Amino acid sequence: MDSSPPSFLNRYDFLIRRLHSLSGLIPVGAYMVVHLVVNASVVNSPETFQNNVLNIHKFGSLLPLIEWTFIFIPILFHAIVGIMLVAGGLPNTHNYPFEANYRYTLQRATGVIAFFFIGFHVFHMHGWFHNSAWMNYVVQPLGGGVFKPYNATSTGGLALQSLVAVAIYAVGVVACVYHLANGIWTMGITWGAWTSPAAQRRALYVCGAFGFLLLAVSAAALFGMRAAVDTPEKLEAVRQREAEIYKYRSEVGDVLPDEHKMYHPPEASDAQPSAAAAE
């Protein structure tokens, strides 16, 4: 008989599961909803989206601290614990009714897909880290770090012109939305918000409706961003408007000048980049 003391994970299984459940809703889930809604504002106009992005970057030097505290660290915690659950690192002591087995399996599968998709998305758009050597010698040669906040619609739209990129984002976003919507339902059971079969059934309908609504918002963001710059004329018009917005908001002190956050056209000797090359 093994007399060794239980591992740290086994000793604090209850607490870790509760923190994992809570972090999936606040702040990770809340951030995802806000992120998708902000991106979908491009449907109203490229100007609306650009102004929304600049509102975020008004925090200036505080923005990295805010992002790491309220976004990246909670996402990493939720993802790492989730991967451990999938791998069986923490004992699964919950019993699921037969009719929920498919949702339970999909919850774990979409969690894994979401983990890799978020990693791809952050690399593709932002490059993970903003170190100059990393960006110049690793990220840019691999087609990452294409999003520039001061030219949000034009750079984001170009990055999504490739059908391969659209397919990756479509699969990744569907996985994220399902994981959040179904996760809210399971979280309600975990925390005792709905315990009876009738209450769980009603909550399932509500969470399902929320998921479909968020999918619609996601589709508006993805295809709205593409459509905003899908012709050279649209792209040029968007870039001119972005320059006007940046000039005005920098003059009034809303945003600080930052060359790393701006799109810089290639040298005249270089070929004009195509939409696919933006990836």
N, C-alpha and C positions, 0 to 999 in steps of 0.2 A: 504493500500500500504506500502510495506516494505521500510523504509527510511534508513536502516543501510548501512554503507559504504561497498563497495565490498571487498571480501577477498583478501589477498595477492596474491593468485594464480590467481584470476580473473583479478586483476590489472596488473599483469605482465605475462599474458597468452602468449602474442606474444613472449616476450623474452625467457620465459621458453621453449616454443615449439622450438624456433630456437636453443637454447643451447642443448636441447634434441636431435634434429636432427643432429646437428654438432658433438656432442659427440659420436653418433652412428657410425660416419665415422672415426673421428679423436678424440681421439686415439683408441677407443674401436675396431672399425672395422680393422684398420691398425694393431693393436696388434694381433688380431685373425688370420689374414693372416700370419703374421710373425711366430706366434706360431705354426700354422699348417705346414708351410713350414719347420721350424726347425725340427718338429717331423717327417715329411716325409723324412728327410735326412737320417733316419735309413735305408731306402731302398738302398741307396748307400753303406752304411756299418755301423755297430754299432760304429766303430771308428769315422766316420764322425759325427754322432749324438752326441757322447760323447764329442768330441772337440767343437761342437757348443754350447752344454750346458755349458761347462767350460768357453767358451768365454763370456757367459752371467754372470757367477759367478766371472769373473775377477774384477767386480766392488766392490767386498768385502762388507765392511760395508755400502757402499753407495747404495747397491742393494735394501734393504727395502724401503729407501726413494724414489728411482726411481720407484719402483713397486707401492707404495701407491700414488705417485703424478701422474703418467702417466697411471696407469692401474686400481688399485682398486677403487680410488675415482671416476674417470670418469665412471667406470662400475656401481658403486653404484648409482651415480647420474642418469645415463641413465635408470637403472633398476627401481629405485624408482619413477621417473617421468613416466616411461612407465606403471608401475603397477597402478599409479593414473589415467592415461589415460584409461586403460582398465576398471578400477572400476568406471569411470565417475567422478573422482575427478576434472578434468578439462573439461570444456564444449567442445564438439566436434562440431566445426563450419564449418568443411570442408564438401563439397559435393563430393561424389564419383560416377562416372558413373557406371551403372549397371554391365557392364562386368568386372569391377575391384572389385566388392564386395567380391568375393571369396579371392582374393589376400589381400584385406584389412582385412578380418576376420582372414586369416592365419597369417598375419603380427602380429596381437595382440596375437593370440594363440601361435605362435612360440616364441614370446617374453617372455610369461609366462613360457613356457617349458624351454627356454634357461636360464632364471633366476634361476630356481631350479636345472637345470643340472650343471650350473657353480658352484653353491654352493656345489653340490655333488662332482663334479670333484676336486675342491680345497680341500675339506675335504678328499676325497679318496686318493689323491696324496700327499697333503702337510699338512693337518690337521688344516687349517685355521690360527692358531697361534702357535708359536714355543716355548711357555712356557713349561718347563719340566713337571710340574705337570699336565697340560692340556694334553700333549702328552701321558704321562705314564698312566694316570688314566681315560681318556676319549677317546682320539683319537685311540690309539693302541688297546684297548679292543674292539672297534667298527670296527676295520679293516681299519682305515684310516692312513694317513701319511706314505704311503708305498714307495713313490718315494724318492730316494736319489740322488742328483745331481751328486755326484762323482762316482756313479754307475748307470748312467741314463738308459742305455738300459736294463740291467738285472732286475732292480727293476721295471721300467716301463712296461717291457714285462711280468713279472710275474703277475703284477696287472691286466693285460688284458687277462689272460688265461681263466678265467671263461666265459662261454657263457652268463651268466646273465650280467656280466660287459660289454661284447661286445654289447649286446642288448641295454643297457642303454646308452653307448657311441654313438652307431649308431643313436639312436633316438635323443639324445641331440645334436650331431654334425649336423645332417640334419636340425634340428630346427634352430641352430645358423647360418648355411650357408644360409638358406632361408631368415631368418630375416635380414641378412646383404645384400644379393643380392637384395631382393625386397625393402629393406630400402634405398639402394642407388637410386633406381628408384624413389621412393616417395620423397626422399630428393631433387632430381633434379627438381621435380615439385614445391616443397616448396620454393626452392631458385631461381626458374625461369630459370634453366639451359635448360630445354626443356618444352615448353609451348604448342606448336601446337600438334594436334593429330598425325601427321606424325613423328614429333620429338620424341614424347613419345613412339610411336611404335618402332622406331629404338633403342631408349634407352632401351626398354624392352627386345629386342633381345640381346643387348650387356650385360645387367645385367643378363639375363638368362644364356648366355654362360659363364660369369664369375662365376655364381653359380655352374654350372656343372663342371667347371674346379676345383673350390675349393673343391667340393665333391670328385673328383678324388684324389686330394692331401690329403684330410682327410682320405679316404679309404687306401691310401698308408701308412699313418702314423699309423692308427689303426692296420691294418693287418700286416704291416711290423714290428711293435713293437712285436706283438705276435709271428710271425714266427722266429724272431731273437733268441728266447730262448725257443722254443717249444719242445726241447729235452734236457735231462740232459747234453749231450755232447756239444750242442750249448751253454747252459747256463754256463757251466764251462769255455769254450773257451772265451766267452764274458767277464766273470768276470776277467779272467787272463789278457785280453787285457785292460780292464778298469783300473786295478791296474798298469799296465805298463804306460798307458797314464797319470794317476794321479801322479805317481812317477816322470816322466819326467817333467811335467808341474809345479809341486810343487818345484822341484829342480831349475828350471829356474825362479821361482818367478811369474809365471802366475796365480796360485791359492794359496790361503792360507790354511794351514791345518785346518780342521774343522770336528770334530768327528760326529757332528749332520748331516753332509751332506754325510756321508759314510755308506755303508751297513756293518753291523756287523753280522757275522754268529752266529747262536745260540750256546749255550754251548754244549759240547759233549754229555751231559746227555739228552739234548732235542732231540725230534724227528725232522728229517729233514722236513722243511716246504714244503708243497705242493704248486702248483701254485694257487689253489683255496684259500689256507690260506693267500696268499699275499694280498687278498682283505680285 
